[in-house]
């Protein structure tokens, strides 16, 4: 029995009393992945990216472990909800235009102390001030540094289009504009190197591409480390009381942690280990979050049809954004149909051993987006379901 087939036997036994569709989190794998993130962070605290988890119970579980501290959220509404739920260190990773949320933040001292919001443009400060609705609380701010690698004199850009703040002088000027403006306090810097942390460098069947990715990432890490250190020096010259410098992501934890300028690491996807994180040379995580769809048809030899399953992930459209049929091993999509909204044909020899009602287990391409499809995560330990936890959706929260 292979390790994957052993997992299938455990998951089928644990969920025998549950009808599919069903989503699970393997707690042993989840905890092992958390331990690996802490090991790679080498003593620097790991801030958990909530968009990759989207389940309060699992956020609480990981934050109770040594080596983790704080949450990185994705909307202001979510940040406020988490703060009101008892999480006292929430960094909003993206700028917001939520006027009602800013009014709530400015009017509540406990919320204002717990939540830090992201800015990269003076106009965002104008919007926050215009939204206060009489609230006078000081708003904690974090600046985001653009991490993209520029080549050929800037004609080629590698990396996400995020912050317009790139050079030390620009960030220092933004820090000065905050210092001149009452009602705000600059407390942090963030830089997410997605082209390193979120791009696998060992793509199966693509050795040339994999080598090109490794060369790009080596150059990107070197360039960013020098620029980030210069940015931190420039901003600290304006705001010596800077509390944190956040960087990294699941795929770059150990590299980012090695930079003296960085004080904490952000990571979240590595806890669930979705399929997009299979292609890295620097670490190996265990699949911890899976979902099962039931076999509802047997249309012919070497083929079954499962209910639903068309759960594509965000990002540039492509095959790598589809869930991958994982258990039993050897199933694949019909190229004429792919993953369907209400039914998904699957091909391969294992199909002939599947009966109506059997479960086929999938892994989502990205981490927390799985939770937008399910109300509940069933928590598996060994071959038993030991508990359940509502997802954000299960708590009636859909933030985006």
URDA-V413117 format. One line per field, one symbol per residue. burial: + if it has 24 or more other C-alpha atoms within 12 Angstrom, else -. Layout:
BEGIN
burial = ???
END
This chain:
BEGIN
burial = ------+++-++-++--+-+++++++++++++++++++-+++-+++++++++++++++++-++-+-+++++++++++++++++---++++++++++++--++++++-+-+++++++++++++-++--++-++--+-+++++++++++++--------+++-++-++++-++++++++++---++++++++++++++++++++----------++-++--++--++-++++++++++-++--++++++++++++++++++-++++++++++++++++++++-+++++++++++++++++----+++++++++++------++++++++++-+++----+++--++++++-+++-+--+++++++++++++++++++++++++--++--++++++-----+-
END
